Structures are given as C-alpha cells and as structure tokens.
Amino acid sequence: HKTTVLITGESGTGKELIAKAIHSKSSRSQRPMISVNCGGIPETLLESELFGYKKGAFTDAGRDKHGLFEEADGSTIFLDEIGELPVKLQVKLLRVLQEEEITPLGSTVPKKIDTRVVAATSRNLEKEVGKGRFREDLFYRINVMAIHLPPLRERRGDIPLLTGHFIDGFNKKLGKNIEGLSSDAMAFLLTHSWAGNIRELENVIERAMILSRDNLITPSELPTSITSRDENLSMDTARHSLSIKKETRLLEAELIRKALDLTGGNRSNAAKILEISRPILISKIKEYGLDLRSPA
C-alpha cells in the first residue's frame, strides 16, 4: 500500500527519523529508503536527480540515468523540505502521485513506478498555498496521513529515550562504553529549551561523550549554555517529565485513530494504510482503548 505521509515540524525535530521508522515497519523495508533534500539541490539539477534523463537530453547527458524515484521503485522515497520544491517540479510530482509513473528528461515515454512518498517540511504548507508558492492540489495529495512533530521543548518525556538511543550509537562510533547520564546531568537536559531540537540534543551528547573520562556523563561535560541558565525549570518539573514511552504511545494511538477515520472505521483498510497486519491493528485498538464499534 502506498499511502502518502506528510511529516511537519520545526527544523531538527527528527522528521527523517520518523520517515525511517515508517519505512522500516512497512512491507517495503527489504529495500533501502531513498532520501533527498528538496532545498539542498539546485533547481537546475533537481529535476534530473528526481526523474532521471535519457542520453542526449542535454549537453552532458552521455548515457541514460535513473532518477531517485526509479531507484526507489518498490521502496520509499523521503522528500525532505518539500516546501522548497519549485512549482514546475510540483506539477511533475503531482503527476507521479496521480498516475504512478515518471517521464525522464528527454523522453516521451512514461515509466510505471511503485514508489511510496513520505514528505517532510518545516514550513506551514497551508500558508504557502495561500501565498501561491505551493500547489493546493499537491498539498491535498501529500497530506493523506499527517504527522506533526512538536518541538523537543514540548515533549521532554522523549529526552531520556532519545539520549539512550544516541549514547548507543556514539558508543559504537567512538569506541566508548558510556552507560548513561548522572541524574544531575539528565535534569539539566530536561530543563533546557532545545531551540535546535533533536539535532541539538544529538550534538550535545556526542560532545559530552568525547569529553567524558568515565562511564557516566556528568554536568561538567555539558555545554555551559545548558548548565548555567536562569530559565531552567525546577528539578521537580524535570523529574515529573521523565515519562519515556508516554508520548510515543500517544503518537501511535493518534496514527491509528487517523487511519480509522480515513477508512470510515474499516479495520482491514486501516491496517493497509498503516502497513501492519489486521490482527496487530486489532490488538493495538484494544491496547489503546479505541472505539471498536466500527466496520470490519
């Protein structure tokens, strides 16, 4: 199933992590997800990168080249910062989503593809539509299942879980054996404002692990911007927010609720949208106490 997903949130909130998680839980996970930053490639190159080209399509086109959509055939393509996509390419993307086919540059013959699109943006696309910078028809086509990632300052309960994830990764990368953070260090993380969101947290953990001489990160390894601030929340507030799994569960329950709404309560179709089996969906519905009085 190819339900399109739109992930929104401030820069650094972990939109690509969510895209990878969606892909890894889907039936397409045997093939790698292809990622492209729509704002990171010059407009002149972006079209040929996405859709490919035929030999002779332009001066340097000495051979045929597959585009990223074709490379993601049977898999998922992650279009990061889709709000940066030029209007001309928005038209081509709309055609891909409607017709499930691409036409490489220099070709008149469309190619059928089976590619799932997961898109992300830090812009407010509805406002961009109002300003004429983003096509309304494309917005509705990609906004089938919307996931909004609140900034890290609004989901402090995720900080211990994310910190553990980053420590595991950097232990492998740096050859360290750090077990975690002291309670004081964790309290500082839980009270920081995190303007740079998850990306900032990742950088802070990497820096602390490089500096650490022990198996626990302490406040002395944290940047002074985190350890010497007046705007800290109280320690009691920090400890109160140590709910690691709560917000992850809330997100999962919300996704299931949206899928059921989209399908008029049809659990078989909702399971297809979520790319999980029907028995797992029913088990999750029971687990979260969602309404079961809906069509099969």
C-alpha positions as CSV (number, residue, x, y, z in Angstrom):
1,H,0.0,0.0,0.0
2,K,1.3,3.5,-0.9
3,T,-0.5,5.9,1.5
4,T,1.4,9.2,1.3
5,V,2.6,10.6,4.6
6,L,3.4,14.3,5.4
7,I,5.6,14.9,8.5
8,T,5.7,18.5,9.7
9,G,7.7,20.2,12.5
10,E,10.5,22.6,13.2
11,S,14.0,22.0,11.9
12,G,15.8,19.3,13.9
13,T,12.6,17.7,15.3
14,G,13.5,14.3,13.9
15,K,11.4,14.2,10.8
16,E,13.8,11.9,8.9
17,L,13.9,9.5,12.0
18,I,10.2,9.2,11.8
19,A,10.3,8.6,8.0
20,K,12.9,5.8,8.5
21,A,10.7,4.3,11.2
22,I,7.6,4.4,8.9
23,H,9.7,2.7,6.2
24,S,11.2,0.1,8.5
25,K,7.8,-1.0,9.7
26,S,6.3,-1.2,6.2
27,S,6.2,-4.1,3.7
28,R,8.8,-2.1,1.7
29,S,11.5,-2.4,4.3
30,Q,13.5,-5.0,2.4
31,R,14.7,-2.2,0.1
32,P,16.5,0.9,1.3
33,M,14.7,4.2,1.6
34,I,15.9,6.9,-0.7
35,S,16.2,10.4,0.8
36,V,16.5,13.7,-0.9
37,N,16.5,17.2,0.4
38,C,14.5,19.3,-2.0
39,G,16.1,22.5,-0.8
40,G,19.7,21.1,-0.9
41,I,20.0,20.6,-4.7
42,P,20.0,23.4,-7.2
43,E,16.7,23.7,-9.2
44,T,18.6,23.0,-12.5
45,L,19.8,19.6,-11.2
46,L,16.8,18.6,-9.1
47,E,14.6,17.6,-11.9
48,S,17.2,15.2,-13.4
49,E,18.1,13.9,-9.9
50,L,14.4,13.0,-9.2
51,F,13.2,11.8,-12.6
52,G,16.4,10.8,-14.5
53,Y,17.2,11.5,-18.1
54,K,17.8,9.9,-21.5
55,K,21.1,10.0,-23.3
56,G,21.3,13.3,-25.2
57,A,18.6,15.1,-23.1
58,F,21.1,17.9,-22.5
59,T,24.8,18.6,-23.3
60,D,26.4,16.4,-20.7
61,A,23.9,13.6,-20.9
62,G,26.2,10.9,-22.4
63,R,24.1,8.0,-21.2
64,D,20.7,7.2,-19.7
65,K,20.4,7.8,-15.9
66,H,17.8,6.5,-13.5
67,G,16.3,9.2,-11.2
68,L,15.7,8.8,-7.5
69,F,12.1,7.9,-8.0
70,E,13.1,5.0,-10.2
71,E,15.8,3.9,-7.7
72,A,13.1,3.9,-5.0
73,D,10.8,1.6,-7.1
74,G,9.3,-0.9,-4.7
75,S,10.5,1.1,-1.8
76,T,10.0,4.6,-0.2
77,I,11.3,8.0,-1.2
78,F,11.7,10.6,1.5
79,L,11.3,14.1,0.2
80,D,12.7,16.3,2.9
81,E,11.7,20.0,2.9
82,I,9.1,19.5,0.2
83,G,8.0,23.1,0.7
84,E,11.3,24.1,-1.2
85,L,10.2,22.2,-4.3
86,P,10.0,24.6,-7.3
87,V,6.4,25.0,-8.7
88,K,7.5,23.4,-12.1
89,L,8.6,20.2,-10.2
90,Q,5.5,20.3,-8.0
91,V,3.5,19.7,-11.2
92,K,5.7,16.7,-12.1
93,L,5.4,15.3,-8.6
94,L,1.6,15.6,-8.7
95,R,1.6,13.6,-11.9
96,V,3.8,10.9,-10.2
97,L,1.4,10.6,-7.3
98,Q,-1.7,10.6,-9.6
99,E,-0.5,8.4,-12.4
100,E,2.2,6.4,-10.6
101,E,4.6,7.0,-13.5
102,I,7.6,9.2,-14.3
103,T,8.9,10.6,-17.5
104,P,12.7,11.1,-17.6
105,L,14.1,14.2,-19.1
106,G,14.5,13.8,-22.9
107,S,11.9,11.0,-23.0
108,T,8.3,11.0,-24.2
109,V,7.6,7.5,-22.8
110,P,6.4,7.4,-19.2
111,K,7.6,4.6,-16.9
112,K,5.4,3.0,-14.3
113,I,6.8,3.0,-10.8
114,D,5.7,1.6,-7.4
115,T,7.2,4.2,-5.0
116,R,5.8,5.3,-1.7
117,V,6.3,9.0,-0.9
118,V,6.9,10.2,2.6
119,A,7.4,14.0,2.6
120,A,8.5,16.4,5.3
121,T,8.6,20.2,5.8
122,S,9.4,22.8,8.4
123,R,7.2,25.3,6.6
124,N,3.4,25.8,7.1
125,L,2.3,24.5,3.7
126,E,-1.3,25.8,4.1
127,K,0.2,29.3,4.3
128,E,2.4,28.6,1.4
129,V,-0.7,27.5,-0.6
130,G,-2.4,30.8,0.3
131,K,0.7,32.7,-0.9
132,G,0.7,30.8,-4.2
133,R,4.1,29.2,-3.5
134,F,2.8,25.6,-3.1
135,R,0.1,24.0,-5.3
136,E,-3.1,23.3,-3.4
137,D,-3.8,20.1,-5.3
138,L,-0.4,18.7,-4.4
139,F,-0.8,19.7,-0.8
140,Y,-4.0,17.7,-0.5
141,R,-2.4,14.8,-2.4
142,I,0.6,14.5,0.0
143,N,-1.4,15.4,3.2
144,V,-3.2,12.0,3.3
145,M,-1.7,11.0,6.6
146,A,-0.3,14.0,8.5
147,I,2.1,13.6,11.4
148,H,3.1,16.8,13.3
149,L,6.3,16.5,15.4
150,P,6.1,19.0,18.3
151,P,9.4,20.7,19.2
152,L,11.5,18.9,21.8
153,R,10.7,21.5,24.4
154,E,7.1,20.3,24.2
155,R,7.9,16.6,24.5
156,R,10.5,16.5,27.3
157,G,9.5,12.9,28.2
158,D,11.2,11.8,25.0
159,I,14.6,13.1,26.1
160,P,15.8,10.1,28.2
161,L,14.8,7.7,25.3
162,L,16.5,9.8,22.7
163,T,19.6,10.2,24.9
164,G,19.8,6.4,25.3
165,H,19.5,6.0,21.5
166,F,22.3,8.5,20.8
167,I,24.6,7.0,23.5
168,D,24.2,3.6,22.0
169,G,25.1,4.9,18.5
170,F,28.1,7.0,19.7
171,N,29.4,4.2,21.8
172,K,29.8,2.2,18.6
173,K,31.1,5.2,16.6
174,L,33.6,6.4,19.3
175,G,34.6,3.1,20.8
176,K,33.3,4.1,24.2
177,N,31.3,2.3,26.9
178,I,29.2,5.0,28.4
179,E,26.2,3.8,30.3
180,G,24.2,7.0,30.6
181,L,23.9,10.3,32.4
182,S,24.1,11.2,36.1
183,S,20.8,12.3,37.5
184,D,22.0,15.9,37.7
185,A,23.1,15.9,34.0
186,M,19.8,14.4,32.9
187,A,17.9,17.1,34.9
188,F,19.9,19.8,33.0
189,L,18.8,18.2,29.7
190,L,15.2,18.0,30.8
191,T,15.1,21.8,31.6
192,H,16.9,23.1,28.5
193,S,14.8,25.0,25.9
194,W,16.3,23.0,22.9
195,A,16.0,25.6,20.1
196,G,17.8,23.2,17.8
197,N,15.5,20.3,18.8
198,I,16.7,16.6,18.5
199,R,19.7,17.6,16.3
200,E,20.9,19.9,19.1
201,L,20.5,17.1,21.6
202,E,22.4,14.7,19.4
203,N,25.3,17.2,19.1
204,V,25.3,17.8,22.9
205,I,25.5,14.0,23.6
206,E,28.3,13.4,21.1
207,R,30.3,16.3,22.5
208,A,29.8,15.1,26.1
209,M,30.9,11.5,25.2
210,I,34.0,12.8,23.5
211,L,34.9,14.7,26.7
212,S,33.8,12.0,29.2
213,R,36.5,10.1,31.0
214,D,34.0,8.0,32.9
215,N,31.1,5.7,32.1
216,L,28.6,8.3,33.1
217,I,28.1,11.8,31.6
218,T,28.1,14.4,34.3
219,P,27.2,18.2,34.1
220,S,30.9,19.1,33.7
221,E,30.8,17.5,30.2
222,L,27.7,19.5,29.1
223,P,28.0,22.9,27.4
224,T,27.7,26.0,29.7
225,S,24.7,27.1,27.7
226,I,22.8,24.1,29.2
227,T,24.3,24.1,32.8
228,S,24.2,27.9,33.6
229,R,20.8,29.3,32.7
230,D,18.3,31.3,34.7
231,E,15.3,29.9,32.6
232,N,15.7,26.4,34.0
233,L,12.5,24.7,35.0
234,S,12.6,23.4,38.6
235,M,14.1,20.0,39.3
236,D,10.7,18.7,40.4
237,T,9.3,19.6,36.9
238,A,12.2,17.9,35.3
239,R,11.7,14.7,37.3
240,H,8.0,14.8,36.7
241,S,8.5,14.8,32.9
242,L,10.5,11.6,32.9
243,S,7.8,9.8,31.1
244,I,9.8,7.9,28.4
245,K,7.1,6.0,26.5
246,K,4.0,8.1,27.1
247,E,4.3,10.4,24.1
248,T,5.4,7.6,21.7
249,R,2.2,5.7,22.6
250,L,0.1,8.8,22.2
251,L,1.6,9.3,18.6
252,E,0.9,5.6,17.7
253,A,-2.7,5.9,19.1
254,E,-3.3,9.1,17.1
255,L,-2.0,7.5,13.9
256,I,-4.3,4.5,14.4
257,R,-7.2,6.9,15.1
258,K,-6.5,8.9,11.9
259,A,-6.3,5.7,9.8
260,L,-9.6,4.5,11.2
261,D,-11.1,8.0,10.4
262,L,-9.8,7.9,6.8
263,T,-11.3,4.4,6.2
264,G,-14.6,5.1,7.9
265,G,-13.7,2.7,10.7
266,N,-12.8,-0.2,8.3
267,R,-10.0,-2.0,10.2
268,S,-8.8,-4.0,7.2
269,N,-8.2,-0.9,5.1
270,A,-6.8,1.0,8.1
271,A,-4.2,-1.8,8.6
272,K,-3.2,-1.5,4.9
273,I,-2.7,2.3,5.3
274,L,-0.6,1.7,8.4
275,E,1.2,-1.2,6.7
276,I,0.7,-3.5,9.6
277,S,-1.4,-6.7,9.8
278,R,-5.0,-6.6,10.7
279,P,-4.5,-8.7,13.9
280,I,-1.8,-6.3,15.1
281,L,-4.1,-3.4,14.4
282,I,-6.9,-5.0,16.4
283,S,-4.5,-5.7,19.3
284,K,-3.4,-2.0,19.2
285,I,-7.0,-0.8,19.2
286,K,-7.7,-2.9,22.3
287,E,-4.4,-1.8,23.9
288,Y,-5.3,1.9,23.5
289,G,-9.0,1.5,24.3
290,L,-10.0,2.9,20.9
291,D,-13.6,2.5,19.7
292,L,-14.3,-1.0,18.4
293,R,-17.8,-0.3,17.2
294,S,-16.7,0.1,13.6
295,P,-16.9,-1.9,10.3
296,A,-14.6,-4.9,9.9
